[in-house]
Amino acid sequence: MNVVLGIDGGGTKTRATIVAGETVLAHAESGSIKRLRVGAEAAETNLRALLKDVYQQAGVTGVQAASVGVASASLPGTVEWITAVLNDFHAQRSEVVGDEVIALDGAFKGGPGILQIAGTGSNTIGRAPDGSRECAGGYSSRLGDQGSGYWIGLHAVRRALNAFDREQPTQVLEAVGRIWGTTTLEELVSLGDSSPGPDFAALAPAISELAEAGDEVALGVLQQASADLVDFVLLVRAKLRRKHGLQQEVPVAWIGSIIGKARLVREPFFAGLHMAAPDMPVGQQEVSGIEGALWRAKRLAEGAG
């Protein structure tokens, strides 16, 4: 029976699971392994600590195969350094792919479908029956990622500053000041405009709470976030139909805390998709990226013979 490892390296934390067949031997979590977020040294420290922990829990010294999904897989050097660490931990076979790849396989097990990612960042990926892919969004926090936690935090601050100038009521700036530890508007603006700057994604839960309480600025941001996520799914759906000749609807799945935890994003997201495409199946439960990584690791182990 093959013992395999799956790793889901998101923007804020990393999860690892080791299984033998269908039996879970161990599960562990650590900080981010995304170099752009925490730096190269911290990323490697986090990965090695995670592997040491999950191996000790499982009582193993190596695995037949490992699949790692990480948000920065396409960046130069990412595959190489993660592969080198996996070799140190005696993974006989390994792969490093984007976190969207393991999420897709967590949802569709290699089959067709559309995945909406909406966590710290956002991305929309569709897969046709022949395996080819179509995408929309996902162009980083500065250039895109509409509907993501980062986008919500950033645009809440922008809209709140505009409301301040217009003397319109909002509690967004007060909430941001508490989270960032600033005491004046000048301090808040200076910190928000600094480089690398504060974690705008960390503001999303507070913006969601304010929206639930009726803050118009916060509510407007969440409404736009939901509309953008719906638009991206429909755009990928249209690409799959136009470029791949699909006639039947493909299922939609989702992953990420924005849809999972922000009711005022989630409910309009489901409603908007149903209104635009009533026959399109939309999953109600969040996809597990780690399940996709384990599915891929099992196939990798089987391919090793």
N, C-alpha and C positions, 0 to 999 in steps of 0.2 A: 504494500500500500504506500503510495507516494505521500511524502510530507512536503507541503508547499506553503509559501509565504505570500501574502498579499499586503501591499502598502498603499495607503491613500494619503498623499501629501498635499493638503490644501493650503490655503493662504495663511491660516492662523495656527492650525495644529495638524499633526500627522498621526495616523492610526495604522497599526499593524496587527495582523491576525495570522496565526499558523494553524493549519488543519491537516488531519490525516484522514483521507477519504471525506466523509461527511462529519467527522468529529472535530470540534474546535478544541485545540490543545491550549491555546493562549491568545490573549488580546492585550495590547498595550497602546498607550498614547504618549506623545511628546510634543515639543514645540515644532514650529515650522521648519521644513527643509528647503524652503524656497530662498535661494541665495539673494535675490533682489530685495526680499523683505527683511531678512535677518543677517545677511552677510555670509560669506563663504565659510568662515571658521565656525560660526554658530550653527549653520546648517549641517555641517559634517558632525559636529559634536552632538546635535540633536538626533541625527540618524544613528550614530553609533550607540548612543545611550538607549534609543528605542530598540534596536536589534539585540543588544545585550539583555535588556529587560524581557523581551518577548521570548528569546531563546531560553533564558533561565526558567521562565514560567512553564514553557513547553517541555523542558528537559531534553533539548536537542542541541547538537553542535553544528548542524548544517541542515540544508533542505535540498530536495531534488530540483525545485524550481521556485523562482521568485518573480513576481510582477509588481512593478512600482509605477503608480500614476502620480505625476507631480505637475503642478501648475506651470512650471517653467521648463518643461522638458525640451522645448525647441531652442532654448538659449545655448550658445556655444559652451561646451565643456560640461553641461549638466549630466548628460548620459554617461560620460566618461567617469566623472568622480563618483557618481552613485554606483555604477557598475564595479568600480574598484573597491568600494566599501563592501558591496555584496560578495565579492570574491574573497575578501578578508574573513567574511562570516560563512564561507564554504557553501555558497549557493551554486549548485552544479550547473544550472541554467538560469539565465535572468534576462529581463527586458525592462527598459525604462520608457514609458509612454506618457502622453499628456493625461491630465486628470480627467479630461473629457472622454478619453478613450475607455478608461475603466468604468466611468459612469454610463456610457453608452452600452457597454456589455453587461453592466449590472442591471440595466433596464431591459435589454433586448437580446442578450446572449448571442450576439453576432447577427441578429436579424435586423430588418428595417425599422425605422422609427425616428422620431424627433425628440431631442433632449434639450430642455431649457435649464441652463445653469444660472442660479441667481444667489450667490453668496457674497463673499468679499468682493469678487468680480462677477462678471456675467458673460455668457456666451451661448449661442444657439447652434446646435449641430444636428443635421439630418443625415440618415444613412439610407440609401436605396437598396433594393433587394440584391443588386449585384455587388454591394459593398462600397460603392463610391459615395462620397460625402459632399454635402452642401452646408455652408455655414452663413451666419449673419452675426455681426457684432463681435465682441471679444477683443477690441482693439486697445486694451489697457486702460488703466484708471484715468490717465490724462486725455486720451484720445477717444474713449468710448465707454464701454462697460455700463451702458444705460440699464437702469433697474437694479443695479448691484448695491450692496451695502455702502461701498465707497461713494458711488454716485449719489445715493440718498443723502449721506452726510454732507458731501460737498455742496450739493444744490440746495439743501436746507439752509446752510449758512449763507449762500449767495442770495437766496430769496428773502431770508430774514434781514439781511443788510439792506436790501431794496425796500422792504417793509418799514425798516427803521427810518430810512430817508423820507418815506411817504407818511410817517407817523401813523402807521397801521399797527394794530396790536398783534403781538406774537410773543410766545415764551421761548422761542427757539434759541435766541442768543443767550438768554439767562441759563438755559439748560446746557448749552455748549460751554459756557464759561465755567460752570460747575465741573463738568467732565474734564476740561482742559486745565483747570486751576488758574484761570485768568480772572482778574478783578475789574478790568476796564475794557471798553470796546477797542481801544488802541492796542492793548495787549493781545486781545483775541485776534484782531486782524493781523498783527505782526506774527503771531504764532501760526495762524492759518496760512500765511503767505511764505512761511519759512521753508527751507529746503534741508533735508527731505520732507519736513513737515509732520504734523500730527496724523494720527490714524483716523481718517474721516469715517471709515467703515464702523468704527467703534461707537459712532454717534447714532447709528441706525436704530437700535432699540429705543433710545430716548425719543427720537423723532416719531417712531411708531406709537409710543405712549402718548405723546402730545397730540397726534392725529386722532387717536381714540378719544381724547378729551375734548376734541373739537377745535384745536388750533388750526386756523385756515391755511397758514403757511405750510405747516407739516402735512396737513391733509392734501394740499395741492401737489406736494412733492411725491407722496405715495401714489396718488392718482396717476401722475405722469409716469412713474416707475412701472406701474401695472400695465398701462397702455403701451409702453415701449416693449415690455416683455411679450405681450400679445402680438404686437406688430412683427416682432422678430420671428416668432413661431410661424405666423402666417406667411412671412417672406420665405422662410425655408421650405414650407409646404408648397408654395408656388414654384420655387426652383425645382423641387423634386418632380412636380407635375410637368413643368415645361421642358426640363432638360433630360428627364429620364422616362417620360411617358407614363407616369403612374396615373391610373384611373381610380383605384381604390384608396380609401383613407389609410394612413399609417398611424400607429399609436403615438401619443405624446407622453413623455415622462419628464420629471423635473427633480432637481436636487439643489439644495442650498437653503440657508436660514431665512432669506428674505421671503420666499414663498412659504417656507415651513412655519415661520413664527409671526410674520406680519399679516394679520388678518385682513387689513385694508389693502394689501397687495394681493394676497392669495384669492380672496373671494372675487374681486373684479377680474383677476387673471382667468379663473375657471369660467366665469360668466361671459367674458369677452370671447374666449375661444368657442364656447358653446353657441353663442349668437352668430359668429362668423362661419362656423363649420359644425352644425349640429350632430353630424354623424361621425365626427372625428373622436376616437377614444382618447380620453385624457385620464391618466393615472391619478388617483386621489392620495396615494401614499408616496413619500419621498423615496427616491432611488438610493441604494447603498453602493457607493463607489468601491468600498472594500470587497463587496460581493463580486463586483466585476473583476477586480484584481485577482481574487481567488479563482474565479472561473477561468481567467486567462492563464494563471499559473498552473492549474490542473492540465489544461491543454498543452502548455509548454512542457510539462513533465511527461505527458503521454507521448509527445513528439520525440522526447529523448529516448524512448524505448523502454 
